[in-house]
């Protein structure tokens, strides 16, 4: 039985830097096999356990050998001076010689190739905490976020979504999922609805001068704008205390934030806060007494 676990069912897009940290240093050997002509070639070509304690990993990457000019290792006129009557035999001999030269070149550069691979693995481990949560992109996109916004408990939960704002922006379904998640974390429920709001400005302005221009006239305007309404159902043990007033300010700051980052310029967003009273509980059972209007006692 092999002492080292054999990797299996590796994803096709996994690279070797992600695999090797799971194995102790000195328990694996890496061989660079060169790139394949097809772009779908996997990074990890083959894995094999040798001598029960060493894993051999074949990687589909170029070596330093592949970056240097061909004439450094092979004669550039190798196949030019072959007589026609010896073409079949000599051609195969030259191919064998070139493959042997390639093998020796790969072997010569193998220590440097493996050293560079280890360096890439170490760099990956250091930057992975930054890249795994897109912290760098969060800081770049949210460069102009104010300190007041960063301290807002709702905006704090939205900031991790900033790297995906190009996909979420204007998508009302994704925006609703995001808002429901952050309000659910606070024990609040959210109900979306969409409407069209009419705006009108019926105060025309005219000039009584003969030399007036068209830009100095205004005959009024009426237009409609798409508005996303979200009903927030809020309930607290206290009535209207300073905590509730703070909650209103936090929601308004959140509204302005998501309008800037996640809504299109043609659309507005409105949060309506509702006081959601729980039903009256008597003993271990809940009794509802419905009146002719929507009130629970």
For each residue, the residues with C-beta under 8 A, 3 or more apart:
1:
2: 5 6 49 52
3: 52 53
4: 23 27 49 52 53 54 55
5: 2
6: 2 47 49 55
7: 10 19 47
8:
9:
10: 7 14 19 44 47
11: 14
12: 40 42
13: 43
14: 10 11 18 19 43 44
15: 18 19 43 44
16: 19 20 30 43 44 57 59 117
17: 20 21 117 120 121 124
18: 14 15 21 124
19: 7 10 14 15 16 22 23 44 57
20: 16 17 23 28 30 57 117 121
21: 17 18 121 125
22: 19
23: 4 19 20 27 28 55
24: 27
25:
26:
27: 4 23 24 53 54 55
28: 20 23 54 55 56 57
29: 50 54 55 56 57
30: 16 20 57 59 113 114 117
31: 56 57 58 59 106 110
32: 59 61 62 63 106 110 113
33: 45 58 59 60 61
34: 60 61 62 63 66
35: 41 60 61 62 66
36: 41 60
37: 41
38: 41
39:
40: 12
41: 35 36 37 38 45 60
42: 12 45 60
43: 13 14 15 16 59 60 61
44: 10 14 15 16 19 47 57 58 59 60
45: 33 41 42 58 59 60
46: 56 57 58
47: 6 7 10 44 55 56 57 58
48: 55 56
49: 2 4 6 52 54 55 56
50: 29 54 55 56
51: 54
52: 2 3 4 49
53: 3 4 27
54: 4 27 28 29 49 50 51
55: 4 6 23 27 28 29 47 48 49 50
56: 28 29 31 46 47 48 49 50
57: 16 19 20 28 29 30 31 44 46 47
58: 31 33 44 45 46 47
59: 16 30 31 32 33 43 44 45 117
60: 33 34 35 36 41 42 43 44 45
61: 32 33 34 35 43
62: 32 34 35 65 66 67
63: 32 34 66 67 105 106 109 110 113
64: 67 68 109 112 113
65: 62 68 73 102 105 106 108 109
66: 34 35 62 63
67: 62 63 64
68: 64 65 72 73
69: 72
70: 73 74 76
71: 74 75 76
72: 68 69
73: 65 68 70 101 102 105
74: 70 71 78 98 101
75: 71 78
76: 70 71
77: 80 81
78: 74 75 94 97 98
79: 82 91 94
80: 77
81: 77
82: 79 86 87 90 91 94
83: 86 87 90
84: 87
85:
86: 82 83 89 90
87: 82 83 84 90 91
88: 91 92
89: 86 92 93
90: 82 83 86 87 93 94
91: 79 82 87 88 94 95
92: 88 89 95 96
93: 89 90 96 97
94: 78 79 82 90 91 97 98
95: 91 92 98 99
96: 92 93 99 100
97: 78 93 94 100 101
98: 74 78 94 95 101 102
99: 95 96 102 103
100: 96 97 103 104
101: 73 74 97 98 104 105
102: 65 73 98 99 105 106
103: 99 100 106 107
104: 100 101 107 108
105: 63 65 73 101 102 108 109
106: 31 32 63 65 102 103 109 110
107: 103 104 110
108: 65 104 105
109: 63 64 65 105 106 112 113
110: 31 32 63 106 107 113 114
111: 114 115
112: 64 109 115 116
113: 30 32 63 64 109 110 116 117
114: 30 110 111 117 118
115: 111 112 118 119
116: 112 113 119 120
117: 16 17 20 30 59 113 114 120 121
118: 114 115 121 122
119: 115 116 122 123
120: 17 116 117 123 124
121: 17 20 21 117 118 124 125
122: 118 119 125 126
123: 119 120 126 127
124: 17 18 120 121 127 128
125: 21 121 122 128
126: 122 123 129
127: 123 124 130 131
128: 124 125 131 132
129: 126 132 133 135
130: 127 133 135 136
131: 127 128 134 135 136
132: 128 129
133: 129 130 138 160
134: 131 137 138 160 162 163
135: 129 130 131 138 139
136: 130 131 139 140
137: 134 140 141 162 163
138: 133 134 135 141 142 159 160 162 163
139: 135 136 142 143
140: 136 137 143
141: 137 138 162 163 165 261
142: 138 139 145 159 162
143: 139 140
144:
145: 142 149 150 155 159
146: 149 150
147: 150 151
148: 151 152 253
149: 145 146 152 155 253 257
150: 145 146 147 155 156 159
151: 147 148 156
152: 148 149 155 156 250 253 254 257
153: 156 157 186 250
154: 157 158 182 183 186 250 251 254
155: 145 149 150 152 158 159 253 254 257
156: 150 151 152 153 159
157: 153 154 160 181 182 185
158: 154 155 161 162 178 182 254 257 258 261
159: 138 142 145 150 155 156 162
160: 133 134 138 157 163
161: 158 164 165 168 178
162: 134 137 138 141 142 158 159 165 261
163: 134 137 138 141 160
164: 161 167 168
165: 141 161 162 168 169 261 262
166: 169
167: 164 171 174
168: 161 164 165 171 174 175 178 262
169: 165 166 261 262 263 264
170: 262 263 264 267
171: 167 168 174 175
172: 175 176 192 194 228
173: 176 177
174: 167 168 171 177 178
175: 168 171 172 178 179 228 258 262 263
176: 172 173 179 180 190 192 230
177: 173 174 180 181
178: 158 161 168 174 175 181 182 262
179: 175 176 182 183 190 192 230 258
180: 176 177 183 184 190
181: 157 177 178 184 185
182: 154 157 158 178 179 185 186
183: 154 179 180 186 188 189 190 232
184: 180 181 187 188 189 190
185: 157 181 182
186: 153 154 182 183
187: 184
188: 183 184 232 233 234
189: 183 184 232 233 276
190: 176 179 180 183 184 230 231 232 233
191: 230 231 233
192: 172 176 179 228 229 230 231
193: 228 229 230 231
194: 172 226 227 228 229
195: 227 229
196: 224 225 226 227
197: 224 225 227 268
198: 222 223 224
199: 222 223 224 225
200: 220 221 222 223
201: 220 221 222
202: 220 222
203: 218 220
204: 217 218 219 220
205: 216 217 218
206: 217 218
207: 212 216 217
208: 212
209: 212
210:
211:
212: 207 208 209 216 217
213: 216
214: 217
215:
216: 205 207 212 213
217: 204 205 206 207 212 214
218: 203 204 205 206 221
219: 204
220: 200 201 202 203 204
221: 200 201 218
222: 198 199 200 201 202
223: 198 199 200
224: 196 197 198 199
225: 196 197 199 266 267 268
226: 194 196 266 267 268
227: 194 195 196 197 267 268 269 270
228: 172 175 192 193 194 263 267 268 269 270
229: 192 193 194 195 269 270 271 272
230: 176 179 190 191 192 193 269 270 271 272
231: 190 191 192 193 272 274
232: 183 188 189 190 251 271 272 273 274
233: 188 189 190 191 274 276
234: 188 244 247 273 274 275 276
235: 275 276 277 278
236: 239 241 243 244
237:
238: 241 243 244
239: 236 244
240: 244 245
241: 236 238 244 245
242: 245 246
243: 236 238 246 247
244: 234 236 238 239 240 241 247 248
245: 240 241 242 248 249
246: 242 243 249 250
247: 234 243 244 250 251 273
248: 244 245 251 252 273
249: 245 246 252 253
250: 152 153 154 246 247 253 254
251: 154 232 247 248 254 255 271 273
252: 248 249 255 256 271
253: 148 149 152 155 249 250 256 257
254: 152 154 155 158 250 251 257 258 271
255: 251 252 258 259 269 270 271
256: 252 253 259 260
257: 149 152 155 158 253 254 260 261
258: 158 175 179 254 255 261 262 263 269
259: 255 256 262 263 268 269
260: 256 257 263
261: 141 158 162 165 169 257 258
262: 165 168 169 170 175 178 258 259
263: 169 170 175 228 258 259 260 267 268 269
264: 169 170 267
265:
266: 225 226
267: 170 225 226 227 228 263 264
268: 197 225 226 227 228 259 263
269: 227 228 229 230 255 258 259 263
270: 227 228 229 230 255
271: 229 230 232 251 252 254 255
272: 229 230 231 232
273: 232 234 247 248 251
274: 231 232 233 234
275: 234 235
276: 189 233 234 235
277: 235 296
278: 235 281
279: 286 287 288 296
280: 286 287 296 297
281: 278 285 286
282: 285 286 287
283:
284:
285: 281 282
286: 279 280 281 282
287: 279 280 282
288: 279 296
289: 296 297
290: 295 296
291: 295 297
292:
293:
294:
295: 290 291
296: 277 279 280 288 289 290
297: 280 289 291
